[in-house]
Structure formats: structure tokens, C-alpha cells
Amino acid sequence: MPSTVLPTTQRSDSGVIKFTNCLLVQGSELVDGDLWVSSLTGKILNGQETLYGHRTAPDEIVDLGGRILSPGLIDVQLNGAYGFDFSVIPSDGAAAYNKGVQMVNRNLVRGGVTSYLPTITSQRAEVYHNALPFLGPSGASRDPTQGSESLGAHCEGPFISPTKNGIHNVSVLQTPHAGLTSLSAIYGPHNLHGTSPSPIKLVTLAPELPGALSTISALTARNILVSIGHSESTYEEAKLAMRAGATSITHLFNAMRPLHHRNPGIFGLLGTTSSTITTKPYFGIIADGIHIHPTSIKIAWNAHPDGLILVSDAMRLAGMPDGVYDWTNGSRIIKSGALLTLEENGKIAGSSIELVQCVENFLNWTGASLPEALRAVTETPARMLGVDAVKGGLREGMDADLVVLDLQDGMVGGEKRVAVEQVWKFGRKVFDQGEEGKAKGEVKME
């Protein structure tokens, strides 16, 4: 059922929009209610205060026909999409790279992802030096026409274990033995010590490497988050990383020692609380049905539900047709639906799933409610990133980044489907599936 824009008796040109007849995602519940937003400030408003205190009627009333209104989705690990790779500088330079980033932003928002961390995998120093300035936080302009907003770059490597490299090129891997000096050499001094804040929001590293613990402390002192990943770390080494300041785990289960009953490895952090570690880590999960068995996901969620963050870990092949593609390290990747594998050895080579599909899978595999599944792509990543005052919720004063969802129950096999119907960025509609479908129909008829 398409949304309906109802006329109001008083038009004030205030930019105020009222969403009505909708189910609001609030905590672990879906609540009948209205939501007021401003298309001028891009913020969520107090409806009662706006109407009765300021005597301002909405310019538009949007009737959502009983559908779900959620905060915009947040993806903390996106390597690329639609043919563009954040880890590759085009031969025609910076302008072409920036154009590619903007193309990803405009397309990504159509799937409900309103904020994300563009991710660079392990690369040579010059790639980080040149690419990172284009990947820093982009929300200052508050321009909804730009699409999805970067919350800062995620550097996944190159300070990772060569035995848990996944598809990262072993020849470019480094050890942070010299601490901040090692980081500056790889990421670029201008990206660490130049403009504030740094374009880097998150670094994934292996804590067992020489110098890693002091490096974690140095990064967190600069307000850069640290995640444990691509690691041979034991449980004890992982605990030391947490004490040094690491707060999360990159794609739990993948590219790390497996759980063992006498040494639970990194996974053991989900069960750890002590006088020195009072907070359990956040952890990313790739719910594509390829990287992790659904039961493993359910076990992790039950162990630490407040820390689970669904990530796409999508590669540049997301949104592309099936086929064989060249990759950055000289290998070739075979794409078959959501499955990506290296041509030479069949290793899993990242993901090509959309984040909303991860929500759908999680919903069907775990028995979680829709609000619980959505929390893993809204509230929880916002808390991990320290932006929960403005992202990941529907409270007054937060950014009006919104997704209208249709939950389709009773599908074949009893599975549930989650469809993105509309996306609003900073209080302005940037995608409408109904309008797009109608436009496509009109083109087809011609």
C-alpha cells in the first residue's frame, strides 16, 4: 500500500512533516504513533511542542498505511558496491575516485542504508594516503541528495595476521612494531595528525602482533576505535587488547581461531566480565548464509545480544551481475548470486549481500522480533560508533534518517520478508519504491 500525503488546513512553509498511521521502532517494540520531522533542520521534532507550543501545523501529513518506520540502517563494514572498490584508486586519479564514492552513496541509500563506514582492506601505503581524505565523515553538508552518509573510514588492515588474511594480500601486511610511527607511515600523517577529526573512524588489527597493544592505546587516544580481527589471538591476548582499549570484533568467527573448549579464543570475549573488563565487546556478523552457519549466529546473539551488529561486508560486486571479476590483489573472484569465491582456491571472497537482506536472514534464523533484528543495524552500531545521540533512534533531536519497511509474513516455507518501501535522509524523501515502480512501468509501456 503506497503512502498517502494528506493536505493540511494550515500551510506554514515550516518544512514540518508528520508521519501517521505507522508502527514506530522503539527499543524492542513496535509502537503505534506519529513522528514529526523537519525537512529544514533534518531533525526529529517533538510533535506536541511543535503543534501546541509553537502552533505550527505540518506542511505534509504522510499516511504510511500501517507500515513500519525505522531509523535508517547503519553498515560498519562496506568494502564497495555497484562496481566500485574503496581500496582501488582509478587510473584517472582523485576526481574519478570521488565520483565513484558519490555513486556508491546515491545507490546505497536506496537499500535503506543511510549511514556507513567505507572500508579499505589491506593495501599499500599510497592507497590509504590518497583514498582516506575522500572517506571521512560527510554529514557536515547535511545534503540529502548526496545519499548515504559516511561516518568515517574503516581501515581493515594491513596490521593483521598473515595466517588469517582471508583474501587480503599477504605481501602488503604489516606489523605495528613502531606504534604510531607505523600507523603514520601506512595511513599517512595527514590522516592521523592533520585535520580533526581524522577521516579514520575504525581500525581492525590483530592484537597478537608486535606493538599491537601500544598501538591500540595510541589509536583510542586519538578517538579512533579499534576492532579485533583477522587474528590468531588467544583468549588471553584478546582480553589484553580489550584492556588496551579495543571495543569490537570484526566479522566474528571469520578469519580467526575457532572456538575451542580449552581456549575459547576471541569468541570467549562474549562471555567475559571482570574487574578489568567491565563491558563486553561489540561484534560484527555477516548473515548471508555463506560466511557463518545460522546456528552459530543464534549462539552468538544469545551470548551477547546487546553487542551484535549485522554487517554486509559487501564487495564491489554487490549489485553486479554474476560472472568472473578481477580483484585488487591480482586474483579473480567468481560471483554466483550472494556467493563470492576466489577462482584459484575456492576461498570465500567477501560478500555481495545487502544489509536489509542480513536483517531478513537474522529474523528468520534466530526467532528474534523485527525490532530486535533492526536494533543490530541501527541502535547498536550507533552506540559502538559513539553517534547514538544523533543516529540509530527516533528520539527528538536525532537526525531524521528514516526507513519505511513492509514486513511480509507467511511467505513460502513460513519465512518473513523485509522490503524497503521508502527512505528519508535528513527529513527529505530520497527513495520511494512505489514511485520508482510506477516510473518503470510507464517506461515499459512506451
C-alpha positions in Angstrom: 0.0 0.0 0.0 1.6 3.3 -1.1 1.9 6.1 1.4 -0.6 9.0 1.2 0.3 12.7 1.5 -2.8 14.3 3.1 -3.5 18.1 2.7 -3.4 20.2 5.9 -5.7 23.0 6.8 -2.8 25.4 7.6 0.3 25.6 5.4 3.2 27.4 7.1 6.1 26.5 4.8 7.7 25.4 8.0 9.2 22.2 6.5 7.4 20.2 9.2 6.3 16.7 8.1 4.1 14.4 10.2 4.2 10.6 9.7 1.0 9.0 10.8 -0.7 5.6 10.8 2.7 3.9 11.3 4.4 1.5 13.6 7.5 3.1 15.2 10.5 1.1 16.2 11.2 1.9 19.8 13.5 -0.4 21.7 12.2 -3.9 21.5 8.7 -2.9 20.4 6.7 -1.7 17.5 4.5 1.2 18.8 1.5 2.8 17.2 2.3 6.5 16.9 3.1 9.6 14.9 6.5 11.0 14.1 7.2 14.7 13.3 10.3 15.8 11.5 11.7 18.9 9.9 12.9 18.9 6.3 14.7 22.2 7.1 16.8 21.1 10.0 16.8 17.4 9.1 15.9 16.6 12.8 13.1 14.7 14.6 10.7 17.0 16.4 8.6 16.9 19.5 5.2 16.8 17.8 3.2 18.1 20.8 5.5 21.0 21.3 5.5 21.8 17.6 1.8 21.8 17.3 0.7 23.3 20.6 3.7 25.2 21.8 4.8 26.7 18.5 1.3 26.5 16.9 2.9 25.0 13.8 0.8 22.7 11.7 2.7 20.2 9.4 3.2 21.1 5.8 2.7 17.5 4.9 1.0 14.5 6.6 2.3 11.2 5.3 0.0 8.3 6.0 2.1 5.1 5.9 -0.9 2.7 5.9 0.2 0.8 9.0 3.8 0.1 7.8 6.9 0.2 10.0 9.0 3.4 10.4 12.6 2.6 11.5 15.7 4.6 12.0 18.0 4.5 8.9 20.3 1.4 8.7 24.0 1.7 9.5 26.6 -0.6 7.9 30.0 -0.5 9.7 31.8 -2.7 7.0 31.2 -2.0 3.3 34.2 -2.6 1.0 32.5 -1.3 -2.1 29.4 -1.9 -4.3 28.0 -1.3 -7.8 31.3 -2.0 -9.4 33.3 0.5 -7.2 36.0 -0.6 -4.7 37.1 1.8 -1.9 40.5 0.1 -2.0 41.3 0.9 -5.6 42.4 4.4 -6.9 41.3 4.7 -10.6 44.0 5.3 -13.2 42.5 8.7 -13.8 43.0 9.8 -10.2 41.3 11.6 -7.4 38.4 13.1 -9.3 37.3 9.6 -10.6 37.7 8.1 -7.1 35.5 10.8 -5.6 32.9 10.3 -8.4 32.9 6.6 -7.5 32.3 7.2 -3.8 29.4 9.5 -4.6 27.9 6.9 -6.9 28.0 4.3 -4.1 26.4 6.8 -1.7 23.5 7.6 -4.0 22.8 3.9 -4.7 23.4 2.6 -1.2 20.7 4.8 0.3 18.1 3.1 -1.9 18.5 -0.1 0.2 17.8 1.7 3.5 21.5 2.3 4.5 21.6 6.0 5.4 25.0 5.9 7.2 28.0 3.6 6.8 31.8 3.1 7.2 33.5 2.9 3.8 36.1 0.1 4.3 39.6 -0.2 2.9 41.1 -3.6 3.0 44.9 -4.3 3.4 46.7 -2.2 0.8 50.0 -0.4 0.1 50.5 2.9 1.9 49.8 5.1 -1.1 46.3 3.8 -1.4 45.5 4.9 2.2 47.2 8.2 1.7 45.2 9.1 -1.3 41.8 7.4 -0.6 41.2 8.2 3.1 40.6 12.0 2.6 37.6 11.1 0.5 36.1 8.7 3.0 35.9 10.8 6.2 32.6 11.9 7.8 30.4 13.5 5.2 27.4 14.6 7.2 28.5 18.2 7.7 26.8 19.4 4.5 23.5 17.7 5.5 22.6 17.3 1.9 20.1 14.5 1.4 20.7 14.4 -2.3 24.2 13.0 -1.7 22.6 9.8 -0.5 24.2 7.6 2.2 26.5 9.4 4.7 30.0 8.3 5.6 30.6 8.2 9.4 34.3 7.8 8.8 36.5 5.2 7.2 37.2 1.7 8.4 40.7 0.5 7.8 40.6 -3.3 7.8 44.3 -4.0 7.9 47.1 -4.1 7.0 48.1 -4.9 10.6 46.6 -8.4 10.5 47.9 -11.9 10.8 49.3 -13.4 7.6 47.8 -16.8 8.6 44.3 -15.3 9.0 44.4 -13.0 6.0 41.3 -14.3 4.2 41.6 -12.7 0.8 43.9 -9.9 1.9 47.1 -9.8 0.0 49.9 -11.2 2.3 52.6 -9.2 0.6 51.2 -5.9 1.9 50.6 -6.9 5.5 52.5 -5.1 8.3 53.3 -5.2 12.0 52.7 -2.1 14.1 56.0 -2.6 15.9 56.8 1.1 16.0 53.3 2.1 17.2 52.1 5.4 16.0 55.1 5.7 13.7 54.0 2.6 11.9 50.4 3.9 11.6 51.6 7.2 10.2 53.8 5.5 7.6 50.9 3.4 6.3 47.8 5.6 6.7 49.5 8.9 6.1 50.5 11.5 8.7 47.9 13.9 7.3 45.2 11.3 8.0 46.3 10.8 11.7 47.7 14.1 12.8 46.2 16.6 10.3 42.6 17.8 10.2 40.5 16.9 13.2 38.6 14.6 13.4 40.6 12.0 11.5 38.9 10.6 8.4 39.5 7.2 10.1 36.8 6.0 12.5 37.8 2.4 13.0 40.9 0.2 12.6 40.8 -3.6 12.5 44.1 -5.2 13.7 45.4 -8.5 15.1 46.3 -7.9 18.8 49.0 -10.6 18.9 51.3 -8.7 16.5 54.4 -7.0 17.9 53.5 -3.5 19.1 49.7 -4.0 18.7 48.7 -3.3 22.3 50.5 0.1 22.5 49.1 0.9 19.0 45.6 0.2 20.3 46.2 2.7 23.1 47.6 5.3 20.7 44.6 5.0 18.4 42.0 5.2 21.1 43.8 8.3 22.5 43.0 9.9 19.1 39.3 8.9 19.2 39.8 6.2 16.6 38.0 2.9 17.5 39.8 -0.4 17.4 38.4 -3.8 16.4 40.0 -7.2 16.8 40.1 -9.2 13.6 42.0 -11.4 11.1 43.8 -12.8 14.1 45.4 -15.8 15.6 44.8 -14.3 19.0 44.2 -16.5 22.0 41.5 -15.7 24.6 44.2 -14.1 26.9 45.6 -12.0 24.1 42.2 -10.8 23.1 41.5 -9.8 26.7 44.7 -7.7 26.8 43.5 -6.0 23.6 40.2 -5.1 25.4 42.1 -3.7 28.3 44.2 -1.6 26.0 41.0 -0.1 24.5 39.7 -2.3 21.7 35.9 -2.3 21.8 34.7 -4.6 19.0 35.4 -7.8 17.0 35.4 -7.7 13.2 33.2 -10.4 11.5 33.1 -12.8 14.4 34.0 -16.4 13.6 35.6 -15.4 10.2 39.4 -15.1 9.9 40.1 -16.0 13.5 40.9 -19.1 15.6 37.8 -21.2 16.1 36.2 -21.7 19.4 37.9 -24.5 21.4 36.7 -25.8 24.8 40.0 -25.2 26.4 40.7 -21.9 24.8 37.6 -20.1 23.5 39.8 -17.6 21.6 38.3 -14.3 20.5 34.8 -15.7 20.8 35.4 -16.1 24.6 35.2 -12.3 25.0 31.4 -12.5 24.6 31.3 -14.3 28.0 33.8 -12.2 29.8 33.2 -9.7 32.5 35.8 -8.9 35.2 37.2 -6.1 37.3 39.5 -5.1 34.3 36.9 -5.7 31.5 33.5 -4.4 32.6 32.0 -4.1 29.1 31.7 -7.0 26.6 32.8 -6.1 23.0 30.5 -5.3 20.1 30.9 -7.8 17.3 30.1 -7.9 13.6 28.2 -10.8 12.0 27.8 -11.5 8.2 24.3 -13.0 8.0 24.5 -14.1 4.4 24.2 -17.9 4.9 27.7 -18.4 3.5 30.2 -17.0 6.0 28.5 -18.4 9.1 26.1 -21.2 9.9 22.7 -19.8 11.1 23.0 -21.7 14.4 26.4 -20.1 15.1 24.8 -16.7 14.7 22.0 -17.7 17.1 24.6 -18.8 19.7 26.5 -15.5 19.4 23.3 -13.5 19.7 22.2 -15.4 22.8 25.6 -15.0 24.4 25.6 -11.2 24.0 22.5 -9.8 22.3 23.4 -6.1 23.1 26.7 -6.4 21.2 25.6 -8.0 17.9 25.9 -5.8 14.8 24.9 -7.1 11.4 27.3 -6.1 8.6 27.2 -6.7 4.9 31.0 -6.9 4.3 29.9 -6.2 0.7 32.5 -6.1 -2.0 32.3 -4.0 -5.2 30.5 -6.9 -6.9 27.4 -6.2 -4.8 24.7 -5.1 -7.2 26.6 -6.5 -10.2 25.6 -9.5 -12.4 27.1 -12.9 -11.9 30.4 -13.6 -13.6 34.2 -13.7 -13.1 35.9 -10.4 -12.0 39.5 -9.2 -11.4 40.3 -8.3 -7.8 42.8 -5.8 -6.2 45.5 -8.4 -5.4 45.7 -9.9 -8.9 43.3 -12.7 -8.1 39.9 -13.3 -9.8 36.6 -13.6 -8.0 33.7 -15.7 -9.1 30.3 -14.2 -8.3 27.3 -16.6 -8.2 24.4 -14.9 -6.5 25.5 -13.9 -3.0 28.4 -16.3 -3.1 31.9 -14.8 -3.9 34.9 -17.2 -4.1 38.5 -16.9 -5.3 38.9 -18.6 -8.6 42.3 -20.2 -7.7 41.3 -21.9 -4.4 37.5 -21.5 -3.8 38.1 -19.4 -0.6 35.1 -17.2 0.4 35.9 -13.7 -1.0 33.7 -11.3 0.9 30.0 -10.8 0.4 27.6 -9.3 -2.1 24.6 -9.1 0.2 22.5 -6.0 1.0 22.2 -5.1 4.7 18.4 -5.4 4.7 18.8 -9.0 3.5 21.0 -9.6 6.5 18.2 -8.3 8.7 15.8 -10.6 7.0 18.0 -13.6 7.4 18.7 -12.9 11.1 14.9 -12.5 11.6 14.2 -16.0 10.1 17.2 -17.8 11.7 17.1 -16.7 15.3 13.5 -16.2 16.2 14.2 -12.5 17.0 11.5 -10.0 16.7 11.8 -7.3 13.9 12.7 -4.6 16.4 15.4 -6.8 17.8 16.8 -7.5 14.3 16.6 -3.8 13.4 18.5 -2.9 16.6 21.5 -4.7 15.2 21.7 -2.3 12.2 20.5 0.9 14.0 20.9 1.4 17.7 23.8 -1.0 18.4 26.1 0.2 15.6 25.3 3.8 16.6 26.4 3.1 20.2 29.5 1.3 19.0 30.5 4.4 16.9 29.6 6.9 19.6 27.0 8.6 17.5 23.9 7.4 19.3 22.9 10.9 20.2 22.0 11.6 16.6 21.8 8.2 14.8 20.1 4.9 15.3 16.9 6.1 17.0 13.7 8.0 16.7 14.1 10.4 19.6 13.6 14.2 19.5 16.7 16.0 18.2 18.1 13.0 16.4 18.7 13.1 12.6 15.6 12.3 10.6 17.2 9.4 8.8 14.3 7.0 8.3 13.3 3.8 6.5 9.8 2.7 5.8 9.6 -1.1 5.9 7.0 -3.6 4.9 7.1 -6.9 6.9 5.7 -9.6 4.7 4.8 -12.7 6.8 3.7 -16.2 5.7 5.9 -16.5 2.7 6.8 -19.9 1.2 8.3 -22.0 4.0 6.9 -19.6 6.6 9.8 -17.2 6.1 9.4 -13.5 6.6 10.4 -10.8 4.1 11.5 -7.3 4.8 11.0 -4.8 2.0 12.4 -1.2 1.9 9.5 1.0 0.7 10.8 4.5 1.3 14.0 6.1 2.6 14.2 9.6 4.1 17.5 11.4 4.7 17.7 14.5 6.9 13.9 14.7 6.7 13.6 14.6 2.9 12.4 11.6 0.9 15.3 10.2 -1.3 13.7 6.9 -2.4 10.2 5.6 -2.9 9.8 2.1 -4.3 6.2 2.8 -5.3 7.1 5.9 -7.3 10.1 4.1 -8.9 7.9 1.0 -9.8 5.4 3.3 -11.4 8.1 5.1 -13.4 9.5 1.8 -14.6 6.0 0.7 -15.6 5.5 3.8 -17.6 8.8 3.4 -19.5 7.9 -0.3 -20.2 4.6 0.7 -21.7 6.2 3.1 -24.1 
